[in-house]
Amino acid sequence: MIGFVLSGGANRGALEVGALQALTAHHIKANLVVGTSAGAFNGVYYAYDPTPAGLDQLAQLWINTKKDDIFPGNKLTMAWRVLTGQDSLVSGDNFRRTFMRYIPAGARTFRDLKIQFYAVTADIVSATTIIFGDEPDTPVADPVLASASFPIVLPPVLIDGFQLTDGGATAVVLIEAALLRGATELYVIDLEPDVSKQQPIHGVLPIAQQTLITSLREQLIDDLRDAAKAGAIVHHINIRDFADLDLFDFSKTAQLIEAGRAAAEQYLNAPKPNTIRPLATASAFATTAPRMPRGGRPLRE
């Protein structure tokens, strides 16, 4: 059983559209899809219409999306929301309106989707990862909105008293969810950029974002290796293009889609399943590892 696992990536999520187009062109179709954050947004569209025409429509929706469709306001309005005790830097109203306008009319519940789809969310009250999709009559809109609600920037979504936010808060690529639901071959579309930096990071949002990415990086590597050890065939397609793209920049969407397609094509033309990002050996550590603070060593060398 083939499972697609689609990571988060905020506005870089357009890279996944190109990757899905490449997979479809190679006649690789998922039996189930697990999506987190932007991956949930892309995943629900793919699960409803996993055809080239459906993906072309998804690509056009991304291209037509502008900053204010998702992130209205400016630095002053964001500061005012912080000072007045709001739950996020921007209101979630525009995002909800945009999503409800874009979602296919026939995709109202998980039962309506052509392929089994799971949206990953995180409840910040109970500190629990919560998966939606096992109960087919559940409406899809709120779980996907919650999964894509980037912490701090967009507010959590309330469902039955749970305060749900971006699933990337606990697992940006939830491989385990696909394995537990029967997937034996995984195509993991991972938009994690190179998390290492050469200079100190400044600014509340960049520091928060970098802290989250750093905390999830080791978990991702462990999950990939655990999946391979469990006997699954794992295709790890890591797309790092446009790593420095500003979160609020939606001007390069067409280039993102093309870059995602090219990266996936490169892998699919010479696939290397169960090849997880290589780690430096101890003998190579002195010459290949980044600079460390005095007395510090990385977890893996």
C-alpha positions as a Markdown table, in Angstrom:
| # | Residue | x | y | z |
|---|---|---|---|---|
| 1 | Met | 0.0 | 0.0 | 0.0 |
| 2 | Ile | 1.5 | 3.3 | -1.1 |
| 3 | Gly | 1.3 | 6.3 | 1.3 |
| 4 | Phe | 2.2 | 9.9 | 0.6 |
| 5 | Val | 3.3 | 11.8 | 3.6 |
| 6 | Leu | 3.3 | 15.6 | 3.0 |
| 7 | Ser | 5.2 | 17.9 | 5.3 |
| 8 | Gly | 4.4 | 21.4 | 6.4 |
| 9 | Gly | 6.1 | 24.3 | 4.7 |
| 10 | Ala | 3.8 | 27.4 | 4.9 |
| 11 | Asn | 4.0 | 29.4 | 1.7 |
| 12 | Arg | 6.7 | 27.0 | 0.4 |
| 13 | Gly | 4.0 | 24.3 | 0.4 |
| 14 | Ala | 3.6 | 25.1 | -3.4 |
| 15 | Leu | 6.8 | 23.0 | -3.8 |
| 16 | Glu | 4.6 | 19.9 | -2.9 |
| 17 | Val | 2.2 | 20.7 | -5.8 |
| 18 | Gly | 5.1 | 20.2 | -8.3 |
| 19 | Ala | 6.2 | 17.1 | -6.5 |
| 20 | Leu | 2.7 | 15.6 | -6.7 |
| 21 | Gln | 2.6 | 16.4 | -10.4 |
| 22 | Ala | 5.9 | 14.6 | -10.9 |
| 23 | Leu | 4.6 | 11.5 | -8.9 |
| 24 | Thr | 1.4 | 11.5 | -11.0 |
| 25 | Ala | 3.4 | 11.8 | -14.2 |
| 26 | His | 5.4 | 8.7 | -13.2 |
| 27 | His | 2.0 | 6.9 | -12.6 |
| 28 | Ile | 2.6 | 6.7 | -8.8 |
| 29 | Lys | -0.7 | 7.0 | -7.0 |
| 30 | Ala | -1.3 | 7.0 | -3.3 |
| 31 | Asn | -3.7 | 4.7 | -1.5 |
| 32 | Leu | -3.6 | 7.0 | 1.5 |
| 33 | Val | -2.3 | 10.5 | 2.2 |
| 34 | Val | -1.1 | 12.0 | 5.5 |
| 35 | Gly | -0.8 | 15.8 | 5.5 |
| 36 | Thr | 0.6 | 18.3 | 8.0 |
| 37 | Ser | 0.1 | 22.1 | 7.7 |
| 38 | Ala | 0.5 | 23.1 | 4.1 |
| 39 | Gly | 0.7 | 19.4 | 3.4 |
| 40 | Ala | -2.9 | 19.0 | 4.7 |
| 41 | Phe | -4.1 | 21.7 | 2.4 |
| 42 | Asn | -2.4 | 20.0 | -0.6 |
| 43 | Gly | -3.3 | 16.5 | 0.6 |
| 44 | Val | -7.1 | 17.1 | 0.8 |
| 45 | Tyr | -7.1 | 18.5 | -2.8 |
| 46 | Tyr | -5.1 | 15.5 | -4.0 |
| 47 | Ala | -7.3 | 13.1 | -2.1 |
| 48 | Tyr | -10.4 | 14.5 | -3.8 |
| 49 | Asp | -9.0 | 14.7 | -7.3 |
| 50 | Pro | -5.7 | 12.8 | -7.8 |
| 51 | Thr | -5.5 | 13.4 | -11.5 |
| 52 | Pro | -3.3 | 15.7 | -13.6 |
| 53 | Ala | -6.2 | 18.0 | -14.1 |
| 54 | Gly | -6.9 | 18.2 | -10.4 |
| 55 | Leu | -3.3 | 19.0 | -9.6 |
| 56 | Asp | -3.3 | 21.7 | -12.3 |
| 57 | Gln | -6.3 | 23.2 | -10.6 |
| 58 | Leu | -4.5 | 23.1 | -7.2 |
| 59 | Ala | -1.4 | 24.7 | -8.8 |
| 60 | Gln | -3.6 | 27.5 | -10.1 |
| 61 | Leu | -5.2 | 28.1 | -6.7 |
| 62 | Trp | -1.7 | 28.5 | -5.2 |
| 63 | Ile | -0.7 | 30.9 | -8.0 |
| 64 | Asn | -3.8 | 33.0 | -7.5 |
| 65 | Thr | -3.3 | 33.3 | -3.7 |
| 66 | Lys | -1.9 | 36.5 | -2.4 |
| 67 | Lys | -0.5 | 37.5 | 0.9 |
| 68 | Asp | -3.6 | 39.2 | 2.2 |
| 69 | Asp | -5.7 | 36.1 | 1.3 |
| 70 | Ile | -3.9 | 34.3 | 4.2 |
| 71 | Phe | -1.9 | 36.9 | 6.2 |
| 72 | Pro | -3.8 | 40.3 | 6.2 |
| 73 | Gly | -2.3 | 43.4 | 7.9 |
| 74 | Asn | 1.2 | 44.7 | 8.5 |
| 75 | Lys | 3.7 | 45.0 | 11.3 |
| 76 | Leu | 1.7 | 47.7 | 13.1 |
| 77 | Thr | -1.5 | 45.6 | 13.1 |
| 78 | Met | 0.5 | 42.6 | 14.3 |
| 79 | Ala | 2.0 | 44.6 | 17.1 |
| 80 | Trp | -1.5 | 45.8 | 18.1 |
| 81 | Arg | -2.8 | 42.3 | 18.2 |
| 82 | Val | 0.0 | 41.3 | 20.5 |
| 83 | Leu | -0.6 | 44.3 | 22.8 |
| 84 | Thr | -4.3 | 43.6 | 23.0 |
| 85 | Gly | -3.8 | 39.9 | 23.9 |
| 86 | Gln | -5.0 | 38.3 | 20.7 |
| 87 | Asp | -4.2 | 34.7 | 20.0 |
| 88 | Ser | -2.1 | 35.3 | 16.9 |
| 89 | Leu | -0.3 | 37.9 | 14.8 |
| 90 | Val | -3.0 | 38.0 | 12.2 |
| 91 | Ser | -6.7 | 37.1 | 12.2 |
| 92 | Gly | -7.6 | 33.7 | 10.8 |
| 93 | Asp | -10.8 | 35.1 | 9.1 |
| 94 | Asn | -9.2 | 35.7 | 5.7 |
| 95 | Phe | -7.6 | 32.2 | 5.7 |
| 96 | Arg | -10.9 | 30.6 | 6.5 |
| 97 | Arg | -12.7 | 32.6 | 3.8 |
| 98 | Thr | -10.0 | 31.7 | 1.2 |
| 99 | Phe | -10.0 | 28.0 | 2.1 |
| 100 | Met | -13.8 | 27.8 | 2.0 |
| 101 | Arg | -13.8 | 29.5 | -1.4 |
| 102 | Tyr | -11.2 | 27.2 | -2.8 |
| 103 | Ile | -12.2 | 23.8 | -1.4 |
| 104 | Pro | -14.0 | 21.7 | -4.0 |
| 105 | Ala | -17.8 | 21.8 | -3.5 |
| 106 | Gly | -18.0 | 18.0 | -3.3 |
| 107 | Ala | -15.3 | 17.7 | -0.6 |
| 108 | Arg | -17.3 | 18.3 | 2.5 |
| 109 | Thr | -16.5 | 15.2 | 4.6 |
| 110 | Phe | -13.6 | 12.7 | 4.7 |
| 111 | Arg | -16.0 | 10.2 | 3.1 |
| 112 | Asp | -16.3 | 12.4 | 0.0 |
| 113 | Leu | -12.6 | 12.1 | -0.8 |
| 114 | Lys | -11.4 | 9.6 | -3.5 |
| 115 | Ile | -8.4 | 8.6 | -1.4 |
| 116 | Gln | -8.1 | 8.0 | 2.3 |
| 117 | Phe | -6.8 | 11.2 | 3.8 |
| 118 | Tyr | -5.5 | 12.1 | 7.3 |
| 119 | Ala | -5.0 | 15.7 | 8.6 |
| 120 | Val | -2.5 | 16.1 | 11.5 |
| 121 | Thr | -3.2 | 18.6 | 14.2 |
| 122 | Ala | -1.8 | 19.4 | 17.6 |
| 123 | Asp | -4.0 | 20.3 | 20.6 |
| 124 | Ile | -2.1 | 22.9 | 22.6 |
| 125 | Val | -4.3 | 22.4 | 25.7 |
| 126 | Ser | -3.6 | 18.7 | 26.2 |
| 127 | Ala | -0.3 | 18.7 | 24.3 |
| 128 | Thr | -1.6 | 15.9 | 22.1 |
| 129 | Thr | -1.1 | 15.1 | 18.4 |
| 130 | Ile | -4.6 | 14.5 | 17.0 |
| 131 | Ile | -5.3 | 12.8 | 13.6 |
| 132 | Phe | -8.5 | 13.4 | 11.6 |
| 133 | Gly | -9.7 | 11.1 | 8.9 |
| 134 | Asp | -10.5 | 7.8 | 10.6 |
| 135 | Glu | -14.2 | 8.8 | 11.0 |
| 136 | Pro | -15.5 | 9.3 | 7.5 |
| 137 | Asp | -18.4 | 11.6 | 8.3 |
| 138 | Thr | -16.2 | 14.2 | 9.9 |
| 139 | Pro | -16.2 | 17.5 | 8.0 |
| 140 | Val | -12.8 | 18.2 | 6.5 |
| 141 | Ala | -12.7 | 22.0 | 6.6 |
| 142 | Asp | -11.9 | 22.7 | 10.3 |
| 143 | Pro | -9.3 | 19.9 | 10.7 |
| 144 | Val | -7.4 | 21.1 | 7.6 |
| 145 | Leu | -7.7 | 24.7 | 8.7 |
| 146 | Ala | -6.3 | 23.7 | 12.1 |
| 147 | Ser | -3.5 | 21.7 | 10.7 |
| 148 | Ala | -2.5 | 24.7 | 8.5 |
| 149 | Ser | -2.7 | 27.3 | 11.2 |
| 150 | Phe | 0.9 | 28.2 | 11.6 |
| 151 | Pro | 1.6 | 28.8 | 15.3 |
| 152 | Ile | 1.8 | 32.4 | 16.5 |
| 153 | Val | 1.0 | 33.8 | 13.1 |
| 154 | Leu | -2.5 | 32.2 | 12.7 |
| 155 | Pro | -4.9 | 31.4 | 15.6 |
| 156 | Pro | -5.8 | 27.9 | 16.7 |
| 157 | Val | -9.1 | 26.4 | 15.6 |
| 158 | Leu | -11.6 | 25.4 | 18.2 |
| 159 | Ile | -13.2 | 22.0 | 17.7 |
| 160 | Asp | -15.3 | 20.5 | 20.5 |
| 161 | Gly | -13.4 | 22.5 | 23.1 |
| 162 | Phe | -10.0 | 21.4 | 21.8 |
| 163 | Gln | -7.6 | 24.3 | 20.7 |
| 164 | Leu | -6.1 | 22.8 | 17.6 |
| 165 | Thr | -3.1 | 24.2 | 15.7 |
| 166 | Asp | -0.5 | 23.3 | 13.1 |
| 167 | Gly | 0.4 | 19.6 | 13.3 |
| 168 | Gly | 4.0 | 20.6 | 12.7 |
| 169 | Ala | 4.1 | 21.7 | 16.3 |
| 170 | Thr | 4.6 | 18.1 | 17.2 |
| 171 | Ala | 5.5 | 16.3 | 13.9 |
| 172 | Val | 6.1 | 18.1 | 10.7 |
| 173 | Val | 6.2 | 14.8 | 8.8 |
| 174 | Leu | 4.1 | 12.3 | 10.6 |
| 175 | Ile | 5.3 | 9.0 | 9.1 |
| 176 | Glu | 4.0 | 6.9 | 12.0 |
| 177 | Ala | 0.4 | 7.8 | 11.0 |
| 178 | Ala | 0.8 | 6.3 | 7.6 |
| 179 | Leu | 2.5 | 3.2 | 8.9 |
| 180 | Leu | -0.2 | 2.5 | 11.5 |
| 181 | Arg | -2.8 | 2.7 | 8.8 |
| 182 | Gly | -1.2 | 0.1 | 6.6 |
| 183 | Ala | 1.2 | 1.9 | 4.3 |
| 184 | Thr | 4.1 | -0.3 | 3.2 |
| 185 | Glu | 5.7 | 2.0 | 0.7 |
| 186 | Leu | 6.1 | 5.7 | 1.6 |
| 187 | Tyr | 6.8 | 8.8 | -0.5 |
| 188 | Val | 7.8 | 11.4 | 2.1 |
| 189 | Ile | 7.7 | 14.9 | 0.6 |
| 190 | Asp | 9.8 | 16.8 | 3.1 |
| 191 | Leu | 10.2 | 20.6 | 2.7 |
| 192 | Glu | 12.6 | 21.0 | 5.6 |
| 193 | Pro | 15.3 | 23.4 | 4.5 |
| 194 | Asp | 18.9 | 23.2 | 5.7 |
| 195 | Val | 18.3 | 24.2 | 9.3 |
| 196 | Ser | 21.9 | 25.1 | 10.0 |
| 197 | Lys | 22.8 | 28.8 | 9.9 |
| 198 | Gln | 26.1 | 30.7 | 9.6 |
| 199 | Gln | 25.1 | 33.8 | 11.5 |
| 200 | Pro | 23.0 | 34.5 | 14.7 |
| 201 | Ile | 19.2 | 34.8 | 14.0 |
| 202 | His | 17.3 | 37.9 | 15.1 |
| 203 | Gly | 13.6 | 38.7 | 15.3 |
| 204 | Val | 10.8 | 37.1 | 17.3 |
| 205 | Leu | 9.3 | 35.2 | 14.4 |
| 206 | Pro | 12.5 | 34.0 | 12.8 |
| 207 | Ile | 13.8 | 32.8 | 16.2 |
| 208 | Ala | 10.5 | 31.0 | 16.9 |
| 209 | Gln | 10.5 | 29.4 | 13.5 |
| 210 | Gln | 14.1 | 28.3 | 13.7 |
| 211 | Thr | 13.5 | 26.9 | 17.2 |
| 212 | Leu | 10.6 | 24.8 | 16.0 |
| 213 | Ile | 12.5 | 23.5 | 13.0 |
| 214 | Thr | 15.5 | 22.5 | 15.1 |
| 215 | Ser | 13.3 | 20.7 | 17.6 |
| 216 | Leu | 11.6 | 18.6 | 14.9 |
| 217 | Arg | 14.7 | 17.8 | 12.8 |
| 218 | Glu | 16.0 | 14.9 | 15.0 |
| 219 | Gln | 12.6 | 13.4 | 15.3 |
| 220 | Leu | 12.2 | 13.3 | 11.5 |
| 221 | Ile | 15.5 | 11.5 | 11.1 |
| 222 | Asp | 14.5 | 9.0 | 13.8 |
| 223 | Asp | 11.1 | 8.4 | 12.2 |
| 224 | Leu | 12.6 | 7.8 | 8.7 |
| 225 | Arg | 15.0 | 5.3 | 10.1 |
| 226 | Asp | 12.3 | 3.6 | 12.2 |
| 227 | Ala | 10.1 | 3.2 | 9.2 |
| 228 | Ala | 12.9 | 1.6 | 7.2 |
| 229 | Lys | 13.7 | -0.8 | 10.1 |
| 230 | Ala | 10.1 | -1.8 | 10.3 |
| 231 | Gly | 10.3 | -3.1 | 6.7 |
| 232 | Ala | 8.7 | -0.2 | 4.9 |
| 233 | Ile | 10.1 | 1.1 | 1.6 |
| 234 | Val | 10.8 | 4.7 | 2.2 |
| 235 | His | 11.4 | 7.3 | -0.5 |
| 236 | His | 12.6 | 10.5 | 1.3 |
| 237 | Ile | 12.3 | 13.4 | -1.2 |
| 238 | Asn | 13.7 | 16.4 | 0.6 |
| 239 | Ile | 13.1 | 19.7 | -1.3 |
| 240 | Arg | 15.1 | 22.5 | 0.1 |
| 241 | Asp | 14.6 | 25.1 | -2.6 |
| 242 | Phe | 13.7 | 28.7 | -1.6 |
| 243 | Ala | 14.8 | 28.0 | 2.0 |
| 244 | Asp | 15.1 | 31.8 | 2.7 |
| 245 | Leu | 11.7 | 32.8 | 1.3 |
| 246 | Asp | 10.0 | 35.2 | 3.6 |
| 247 | Leu | 6.9 | 33.7 | 5.2 |
| 248 | Phe | 4.7 | 36.5 | 3.8 |
| 249 | Asp | 6.0 | 36.3 | 0.2 |
| 250 | Phe | 3.6 | 34.8 | -2.3 |
| 251 | Ser | 5.2 | 36.3 | -5.4 |
| 252 | Lys | 7.3 | 33.2 | -6.4 |
| 253 | Thr | 4.6 | 30.5 | -6.3 |
| 254 | Ala | 5.0 | 29.5 | -10.0 |
| 255 | Gln | 8.8 | 29.1 | -9.5 |
| 256 | Leu | 8.1 | 27.1 | -6.3 |
| 257 | Ile | 5.9 | 24.6 | -8.2 |
| 258 | Glu | 8.4 | 24.2 | -10.9 |
| 259 | Ala | 11.2 | 23.7 | -8.4 |
| 260 | Gly | 9.2 | 21.0 | -6.6 |
| 261 | Arg | 8.5 | 19.2 | -9.8 |
| 262 | Ala | 12.2 | 19.3 | -10.8 |
| 263 | Ala | 13.3 | 18.0 | -7.4 |
| 264 | Ala | 10.9 | 15.1 | -7.4 |
| 265 | Glu | 11.7 | 14.2 | -11.0 |
| 266 | Gln | 15.4 | 14.1 | -10.1 |
| 267 | Tyr | 14.7 | 11.6 | -7.4 |
| 268 | Leu | 12.2 | 9.5 | -9.4 |
| 269 | Asn | 14.6 | 9.2 | -12.3 |
| 270 | Ala | 17.1 | 7.5 | -10.0 |
| 271 | Pro | 15.2 | 6.5 | -6.8 |
| 272 | Lys | 17.2 | 5.4 | -3.7 |
| 273 | Pro | 14.7 | 4.0 | -1.3 |
| 274 | Asn | 15.6 | 3.7 | 2.4 |
| 275 | Thr | 18.5 | 6.1 | 1.9 |
| 276 | Ile | 18.3 | 8.5 | 4.8 |
| 277 | Arg | 20.4 | 11.6 | 5.0 |
| 278 | Pro | 24.0 | 10.4 | 5.6 |
| 279 | Leu | 25.7 | 11.5 | 8.8 |
| 280 | Ala | 29.4 | 12.3 | 9.3 |
| 281 | Thr | 31.6 | 9.7 | 10.8 |
| 282 | Ala | 33.7 | 10.5 | 13.9 |
| 283 | Ser | 36.9 | 10.6 | 11.9 |
| 284 | Ala | 35.4 | 13.1 | 9.5 |
| 285 | Phe | 33.9 | 15.2 | 12.3 |
| 286 | Ala | 36.8 | 17.7 | 12.6 |
| 287 | Thr | 36.7 | 18.6 | 8.9 |
| 288 | Thr | 33.0 | 18.4 | 8.0 |
| 289 | Ala | 31.0 | 19.4 | 11.1 |
| 290 | Pro | 29.9 | 23.0 | 11.6 |
| 291 | Arg | 31.5 | 25.1 | 14.3 |
| 292 | Met | 30.3 | 24.1 | 17.8 |
| 293 | Pro | 30.2 | 26.1 | 21.0 |
| 294 | Arg | 33.0 | 25.4 | 23.5 |
| 295 | Gly | 32.6 | 22.0 | 25.1 |
| 296 | Gly | 29.6 | 21.2 | 22.9 |
| 297 | Arg | 29.1 | 18.3 | 20.4 |
| 298 | Pro | 26.1 | 17.4 | 18.2 |
| 299 | Leu | 24.0 | 14.4 | 19.2 |
| 300 | Arg | 25.1 | 12.6 | 16.1 |
| 301 | Glu | 28.6 | 12.8 | 14.7 |
